[in-house]
């Protein structure tokens, strides 16, 4: 009888541990996917900022070689900020339009 009880206890403990591992890994998966999505968005914004920086430099008849790495990083981060602000304002306008609050726009 004790042998059956210990066997049953061991098996249930193993099953509980497996369930815990599955439960924890499912939450980690969501966190990982969320971080991957954030990284992809940041990369897209960065690429667009670099493209905007190239356009701005061409308008001023300059090249990347005319600036130091620190100066280029400042220019690109400025472009990233502009893109994020533009995205936020367009999202707000779209949300207000969906809600039918066009008099606020």
N, C-alpha and C positions, 0 to 999 in steps of 0.2 A: 504494500500500500504506500509506504514512504517513497519507494522507488518511482511509482506512478506520479505521486505528488511532486517530487523533485523534477521529474521529466516534464510534467505539465508546466511547472513554474519556469523552468528554463526556456521552454518553447514560447510561452507567453511573453517572457522578458525579451526574447529575441524579436518577436513580432512587434512589440512596443518600440523597441529600438529602431527597427526598420521603418516603422510608421513615422517616428520622430525625424529620422533622416530624410524621408520623402517630404515631410511637412516643411522642414527647414530649407531643403533645396528648392522647393517651389517658391518660397519667398525670395531666396537669393536670385532665382532666375528672373523674377520681375525687376529686381533692383539692377541686375546686370543689363537687361534689355533697356531699362530706363536710361542708364548711363550711356549705353551704346547710341541711343537715339539722341541724347544731348550732345555727344561727341560728333555725330553726323551733322547735326544742325550747326554746331560751332564751326565745323569744317566748311560747310556750304557758305556760311556768312563770311568766313575768312577768305575763301576763294573769290566771292563777290567783292569784298573789300579790296583785295589785291587788284582785281580787274578795274575797279573804280579808281584806285591809286594810279594805275598805268594810264588811264584816260586823263586823269588830272595832270599827270606829269607830261603827257604828250601835248596837252593844251598849252602848257608853259614851256614847251620845247626843251624839256629836261629828260634825263634817263635815270635809272636806278643807280648808276655809277656816280652821279653827281651828289649823292647823299650818303651819309654814313649809315650803318646798320641801326643805330639808335634813332636817327631821324626818320628812317623808313618805318621803323616799328611804331613811332608816334603817329606818323601819317596814316598807316594802315589801321591802327587802333581808333583813330579819329573817324575813318571811313566805316569801321565796324559799328561805332556808336551811332553814326548817322543812319546806317542800315537798320539797326535795332529800333531807333526812334521812329523811323519811317514805318517799320513793321508794326510797332505798337499803335501808332496813330491810325493806320489802315485797318488794323484789327478792331479798334474801337469804333471806327466809322461803320465797318461791316456789321458789328454787333448792334449798333444803334439802328442801322437800316433794317436788320432782321426784326428787331423789336418794334419797328414802325415809329421810331422817335427821330424822324428826319428833321424836325424843327430845331434840334440841338446841334445839328451839323453845320 
